[in-house]
Amino acid sequence: MKVSTERIPESQVVLEIEVELERLERSLDRAYRRLSQKTQVPGFRKGKTPRHMLERYLGRDAVVQEALGMLIPEAYNQAIGEENIDAVAYPDIEVVQQEPLIFRATVAVRPSVDLGNYREVRVEREPVTVSEERVNEKLEELRYRYAILEPMDRPLQMGDRVRADVRVSVDGREVFSEDDAEFRLRQGVPVLMPGFVEELLGSEKGIERQFSIDLAPDYPQQALAGKTCLCTVLVREIKEEKLPELDDAFAADVGEGFPSLEALRERLESDLRQSAEQEAEARYRDKVVDGVVAVASVEFPPVLVEREAEQLLRERVSSSGAGDIERYLKQVGKSEEDLRQELRLQAGERIQGSLVLGKVAEAEAISVGEEDVDAEMERLAASSGPRGDEVRKVFGSAGGREALERSLLTRKTVDRLVVIASGEEASPPAEAAEEVGKSEVVSKE
């Protein structure tokens, strides 16, 4: 058997395999015996039909195809073994010639990652500030939360809270329906769709109103973009919000109570700062990973992208509650091909990041032990309150522990990269430094 190999882009190898005539003839004999056992030829018992009569009855091509169906997988498996090809998916087969047999097998192999100069990546941290305006906005939100609601018999005004039955239809098809919907009319805060609040102003309790709203062509819900919505609204109740004064008495009523308005402002500023710092840290970690990925050279086969995109699609459909892809496509207003193309881009980014982080973990000698998994499981259980035992059961399984191990390894790897990118550490472990560079890795996805 003759085998030639050629490595092509996207972690694929093309093998051209030529099988000797004697081996093909043996496969034809096997094919004849198999076909004769399951083919009833007039005048002969099954298994007793002479080969030339069987070929005349079925056609030689049928016998050849049966033989190739057995011979090609055998020859392919032998070839990848002899050539040390580490395949990660079934090959695409192209028969070049039948007699003698020559075929090409295009096979996906393990991805390769060259980390480049990832230890030279540096990322500046963004300053975290909390403006007085933001604190005032939080105070205003608290005023609305502690507002006294007073029923009114006048027409609806900006700032009111309203309870109403709402119906929305497009092209005669109802797209939204809710009885006793409750919402607040506030300037600059959209309800349901742009322009709905403004059209609703002046409505009176107990009197049904109809109005139309033309949605922009770039409206986020593509199924409604550029459409005219017919809205039918019956106001059931109108309440005016009486806001409390911003003073020490108000501060004393908020939450567990504060000694003064200034103390309340300080708590709000502290909470906002903590939240802003957490968000800034998350963005920083993302930027560090992006920077490391940017200096790496990664190559992986398209089959991994298709697998990951399919997984992302299942996750989206499941989390949406749509039940199946057809209903989900209607929800998002996209064609299946547009959605799959979008998911392929996300899948490629996800795989690239996973491969790079996996290689960094190897280069930096980062590992996760059983005790780390146990500690993480207990932390999650403790934070789940009464559902703690359920959490332990889920993550105590082999699959659950494996998922926790992957998550912890990713977190520890990003932690190390953050230290490096901020300039706090200079060198990798000695035994790992020798391994940094180009090598083949398996996707963690």
VOGU-3710 file (C-alpha; in Angstrom, 3 decimals, decimal comma):
1> mkvsteripe> 0,000/0,000/0,000  1,344/3,420/-0,970  0,559/6,436/1,215  1,449/10,105/0,724  0,496/12,847/3,172  0,097/16,607/2,874  -0,665/18,939/5,767  -3,122/21,674/4,787  -4,419/24,721/6,720  -6,877/24,485/9,625
11> sqvvleieve> -5,210/21,446/11,236  -6,045/18,994/8,472  -4,058/16,338/6,655  -4,752/14,898/3,211  -3,690/11,291/2,705  -3,581/9,782/-0,774  -3,757/6,013/-0,447  -3,178/3,483/-3,231  -4,161/-0,120/-2,509  -2,537/-2,989/-4,407
21> lerlersldr> -4,687/-4,978/-6,860  -4,278/-8,222/-4,920  -5,828/-6,682/-1,815  -8,686/-5,233/-3,842  -9,315/-8,663/-5,382  -9,500/-10,227/-1,915  -12,052/-7,591/-0,895  -14,065/-8,330/-4,037  -14,132/-12,010/-3,034  -15,395/-11,056/0,438
31> ayrrlsqktq> -17,973/-8,722/-1,107  -19,196/-11,523/-3,413  -19,610/-13,891/-0,455  -21,528/-11,325/1,593  -23,817/-10,330/-1,273  -24,503/-13,938/-2,256  -25,710/-14,657/1,286  -28,347/-11,911/1,151  -29,310/-11,806/-2,549  -31,897/-14,136/-4,056
41> vpgfrkgktp> -30,979/-14,768/-7,690  -33,644/-16,701/-9,662  -32,579/-20,325/-10,127  -30,041/-20,319/-7,285  -30,164/-20,704/-3,517  -28,755/-17,898/-1,357  -25,019/-18,360/-0,963  -24,780/-20,676/-3,972  -24,894/-18,159/-6,833  -21,730/-18,241/-8,970
51> rhmlerylgr> -19,798/-15,001/-8,862  -20,194/-14,226/-12,575  -23,977/-14,744/-12,317  -24,200/-12,529/-9,235  -22,235/-9,786/-10,991  -24,505/-10,101/-14,032  -27,610/-9,931/-11,796  -26,523/-7,002/-9,563  -24,035/-5,336/-11,873  -20,300/-5,303/-11,239
61> davvqealgm> -20,480/-1,827/-9,744  -22,645/-3,115/-6,875  -20,020/-5,720/-6,012  -17,212/-3,167/-6,307  -19,049/-0,720/-4,024  -19,584/-3,459/-1,455  -15,868/-4,247/-1,577  -14,835/-0,606/-1,275  -17,156/-0,185/1,698  -15,046/-2,756/3,538
71> lipeaynqai> -11,631/-1,995/2,081  -11,498/1,824/2,389  -11,975/1,956/6,202  -9,400/-0,812/6,655  -6,854/0,903/4,407  -7,512/4,302/5,999  -7,035/3,002/9,566  -3,832/1,253/8,530  -2,544/4,430/6,849  -3,123/6,769/9,797
81> geenidavay> -1,482/4,222/12,069  1,588/3,914/9,861  1,837/7,685/9,352  1,177/8,497/13,046  -1,791/10,724/12,170  -3,690/11,742/15,328  -7,185/12,108/13,861  -9,947/13,815/15,881  -12,889/13,215/13,526  -14,089/10,969/10,740
91> pdievvqqep> -12,384/11,719/7,401  -13,872/13,025/4,171  -13,238/10,345/1,541  -12,853/10,926/-2,203  -12,352/7,903/-4,469  -9,940/8,903/-7,235  -9,842/5,536/-8,984  -11,558/2,216/-8,290  -9,325/-0,380/-9,971  -6,650/-0,247/-8,728
101> lifratvavr> -8,081/1,594/-5,717  -6,757/5,101/-5,089  -8,559/7,396/-2,656  -7,947/10,621/-0,751  -8,834/11,058/2,906  -8,999/14,566/4,355  -8,840/14,250/8,117  -8,936/16,743/10,994  -6,013/16,441/13,406  -5,326/17,881/16,821
111> psvdlgnyre> -5,161/21,693/17,018  -1,786/23,408/17,351  -0,956/26,423/19,502  2,111/28,670/19,478  1,795/30,990/22,471  4,300/33,521/21,165  5,540/36,150/23,630  2,505/35,918/25,940  4,628/36,843/28,976  5,312/40,239/27,446
121> vrverepvtv> 1,620/41,160/27,269  0,863/44,129/29,528  -2,569/45,626/30,175  -3,212/48,872/32,047  -5,973/48,900/34,626  -8,722/51,450/34,127  -9,395/53,898/36,958  -12,588/53,317/38,918  -14,615/56,390/39,826  -18,110/56,959/41,165
131> seervnekle> -19,645/60,270/40,170  -21,936/62,325/42,368  -24,487/62,131/39,563  -24,559/58,333/39,825  -25,105/58,530/43,605  -27,954/60,985/43,032  -29,519/58,577/40,529  -29,475/55,803/43,134  -31,038/58,145/45,679  -33,770/58,977/43,180
141> elryryaile> -34,406/55,278/42,605  -34,816/54,857/46,360  -37,307/57,741/46,453  -39,440/55,989/43,830  -39,143/52,692/45,720  -40,451/54,329/48,908  -43,026/56,481/47,170  -46,622/56,608/48,406  -49,061/55,590/45,652  -52,257/57,617/45,544
151> pmdrplqmgd> -55,133/56,495/43,247  -56,219/59,205/40,777  -59,294/59,767/38,571  -57,600/62,199/36,170  -56,037/61,367/32,762  -52,698/59,587/32,740  -49,617/61,783/33,244  -45,864/61,281/33,071  -44,614/59,879/36,385  -47,777/57,854/37,098
161> rvradvrvsv> -47,965/54,151/37,738  -50,572/52,393/35,645  -52,303/49,025/35,591  -53,771/48,145/32,196  -54,780/45,406/29,729  -52,457/45,618/26,724  -52,732/44,005/23,290  -50,302/44,518/20,394  -50,841/43,132/16,900  -48,799/43,285/13,684
171> dgrevfsedd> -50,354/42,510/10,300  -53,410/41,137/12,071  -51,350/38,769/14,252  -51,232/39,312/18,019  -47,613/39,578/19,179  -48,171/40,699/22,788  -51,014/40,244/25,244  -51,112/40,873/28,999  -53,932/41,656/31,418  -53,267/43,794/34,497
181> aefrlrqgvp> -49,839/44,785/33,235  -48,208/47,228/35,668  -45,649/49,801/34,602  -44,366/53,245/35,466  -44,332/56,180/33,071  -40,987/57,928/33,387  -39,334/60,327/30,981  -36,719/58,594/28,837  -37,569/55,108/30,125  -39,194/53,056/27,318
191> vlmpgfveel> -42,037/50,650/28,023  -42,795/47,787/25,623  -41,542/49,732/22,561  -40,337/53,240/21,654  -43,212/55,759/21,625  -45,609/53,614/23,649  -45,416/55,793/26,786  -45,928/59,023/24,835  -48,988/57,639/23,013  -50,452/56,461/26,306
201> lgsekgierq> -50,361/59,879/27,997  -53,836/61,369/28,451  -55,579/57,989/28,610  -58,474/57,754/31,050  -59,416/54,919/33,370  -61,972/52,510/31,926  -61,808/53,874/28,360  -60,163/51,643/25,737  -57,717/53,347/23,378  -56,131/52,264/20,109
211> fsidlapdyp> -53,060/53,778/18,454  -50,402/52,736/15,943  -46,612/52,846/16,326  -44,211/52,533/13,389  -41,081/50,674/14,418  -37,719/51,583/12,915  -36,086/49,282/10,339  -33,243/48,633/12,798  -35,560/47,637/15,685  -33,747/44,890/17,679
221> qqalagktcl> -36,536/42,340/17,221  -36,028/41,656/13,537  -39,476/40,073/13,160  -40,998/43,468/14,093  -38,416/45,762/12,460  -40,025/48,244/10,063  -43,528/47,056/11,015  -46,582/49,014/12,190  -47,875/47,885/15,581  -51,547/48,338/16,476
231> ctvlvreike> -51,800/48,830/20,248  -55,048/48,416/22,207  -54,924/49,576/25,847  -57,587/49,582/28,553  -56,384/51,467/31,651  -57,630/49,822/34,832  -55,966/52,002/37,478  -53,914/55,206/37,677  -51,740/56,003/40,683  -49,660/59,086/41,327
241> eklpelddaf> -46,322/58,592/43,044  -45,818/60,911/46,012  -42,057/60,979/46,505  -40,561/61,461/49,989  -38,244/64,373/50,693  -34,513/63,682/50,641  -33,715/64,273/54,299  -32,528/62,479/57,421  -36,039/61,162/58,112  -36,056/59,463/54,695
251> aadvgegfps> -32,606/57,952/55,361  -33,884/56,515/58,647  -36,656/54,649/56,768  -34,387/53,102/54,122  -33,281/49,504/54,592  -31,952/48,870/58,078  -32,042/52,616/58,730  -29,298/55,236/58,470  -28,507/57,963/61,011  -28,437/60,672/58,350
261> lealrerles> -28,861/61,358/54,654  -25,078/61,751/54,399  -24,578/58,252/55,860  -27,000/56,879/53,256  -25,092/58,654/50,487  -21,809/57,167/51,743  -23,276/53,641/51,733  -24,619/54,099/48,206  -21,263/55,409/47,019  -19,477/52,455/48,660
271> dlrqsaeqea> -21,837/49,942/47,056  -21,502/51,608/43,652  -17,710/51,628/43,953  -17,606/47,947/44,894  -19,832/47,079/41,935  -17,763/49,261/39,587  -14,530/47,642/40,795  -15,942/44,151/40,192  -17,065/45,117/36,693  -13,690/46,738/35,969
281> earyrdkvvd> -11,879/43,619/37,169  -14,014/41,417/34,901  -13,257/43,695/31,933  -9,565/43,676/32,824  -9,443/39,881/32,905  -11,167/39,750/29,508  -8,649/42,234/28,072  -5,740/40,204/29,417  -7,056/37,010/27,822  -7,743/38,872/24,570
291> gvvavasvef> -4,184/40,199/24,612  -2,692/36,751/25,142  -4,885/35,243/22,410  -3,858/38,052/20,056  -0,147/37,164/20,242  -0,762/33,414/19,879  -0,954/31,435/16,639  -3,771/28,915/16,804  -4,892/26,422/14,201  -7,843/24,064/14,585
301> ppvlvereae> -10,073/22,072/12,214  -13,486/23,328/11,071  -15,173/20,254/12,550  -14,492/21,606/16,051  -16,230/24,857/15,133  -19,285/22,981/13,860  -19,460/20,903/17,053  -19,140/23,956/19,271  -21,675/25,951/17,241  -24,157/23,084/17,569
311> qllrervsss> -23,620/23,083/21,343  -24,146/26,857/21,503  -27,356/26,472/19,499  -28,680/23,833/21,909  -27,808/26,076/24,858  -29,612/29,064/23,341  -32,752/27,121/22,474  -32,828/25,533/25,935  -32,317/28,801/27,851  -34,913/30,629/25,740
321> gagdierylk> -37,682/28,210/26,684  -38,692/28,016/23,029  -38,570/24,230/23,015  -37,254/23,805/19,485  -35,190/25,702/16,936  -38,158/26,716/14,785  -39,834/28,570/17,673  -36,506/30,065/18,722  -35,878/31,412/15,222  -39,275/33,132/15,341
331> qvgkseedlr> -38,374/34,645/18,725  -35,124/36,169/17,502  -36,354/36,953/13,989  -33,417/35,301/12,215  -32,993/32,670/9,542  -31,337/29,408/10,570  -28,330/30,047/8,323  -27,805/33,595/9,717  -28,012/32,250/13,268  -25,629/29,376/12,570
341> qelrlqager> -23,119/31,727/10,950  -23,268/33,988/14,022  -22,744/30,972/16,285  -19,811/29,750/14,179  -18,018/33,047/14,824  -18,671/32,745/18,559  -17,628/29,094/18,515  -14,338/29,932/16,796  -13,534/32,586/19,407  -14,488/30,251/22,240
351> iqgslvlgkv> -12,345/27,403/20,916  -9,388/29,716/20,293  -9,554/31,083/23,829  -9,916/27,613/25,326  -6,937/26,259/23,387  -4,722/29,195/24,348  -5,656/28,989/28,032  -5,070/25,251/27,986  -1,599/25,759/26,560  -0,835/28,516/29,080
361> aeaeaisvge> -1,853/26,182/31,918  0,592/23,617/30,544  3,372/26,187/30,084  2,890/27,616/33,564  2,543/24,171/35,208  -0,901/25,068/36,570  -2,959/22,168/37,877  -6,077/21,469/39,916  -6,051/18,824/42,634  -8,843/16,795/44,188
371> edvdaemerl> -8,711/19,011/47,272  -9,270/22,089/45,082  -12,383/20,507/43,567  -13,655/19,508/47,033  -13,152/23,030/48,362  -14,922/24,604/45,375  -17,851/22,222/45,708  -18,222/23,112/49,389  -18,009/26,823/48,598  -20,801/26,525/46,037
381> aassgprgde> -22,904/24,404/48,388  -22,452/26,854/51,277  -23,534/29,778/49,076  -26,644/27,884/47,905  -28,336/27,837/51,312  -31,057/25,172/51,571  -30,077/23,809/48,123  -26,583/22,954/49,367  -27,131/19,175/49,412  -28,523/19,301/45,890
391> vrkvfgsagg> -25,414/21,194/44,730  -23,151/18,607/46,380  -25,036/15,833/44,610  -24,732/17,502/41,191  -21,039/18,330/41,484  -20,226/15,124/43,346  -20,792/13,079/40,190  -17,912/12,289/37,840  -19,227/14,741/35,234  -19,837/17,442/37,837
401> realersllt> -16,341/17,135/39,294  -14,847/17,252/35,811  -16,790/20,456/35,050  -15,594/22,020/38,309  -12,007/20,997/37,532  -12,163/22,660/34,104  -13,684/25,805/35,593  -11,050/26,002/38,332  -8,210/25,406/35,872  -9,472/28,227/33,673
411> rktvdrlvvi> -9,816/30,564/36,663  -6,335/29,764/37,993  -4,846/30,218/34,523  -6,477/33,623/34,064  -5,337/34,559/37,595  -1,759/33,810/36,555  -2,097/35,797/33,325  -3,489/38,765/35,265  -0,441/38,709/37,525  1,852/38,572/34,495
421> asgeeasppa> -0,004/41,266/32,527  0,081/43,628/35,488  3,877/43,197/35,727  3,859/41,512/39,140  5,667/38,309/38,115  8,657/37,846/35,837  9,372/34,173/35,133  7,490/30,879/34,733  8,311/27,726/36,695  11,653/26,322/35,491
431> eaaeevgkse> 10,249/22,963/34,423  7,460/24,649/32,463  9,617/27,277/30,778  11,319/24,620/28,676  7,961/23,550/27,240  6,688/26,994/26,223  6,287/27,297/22,489  4,671/25,497/19,676  3,033/22,117/20,324  -0,180/20,234/19,775
441> vvske> -2,952/20,289/22,368  -6,426/18,878/22,744  -9,375/21,304/22,952  -10,892/21,504/26,416  -14,278/22,206/24,896
//
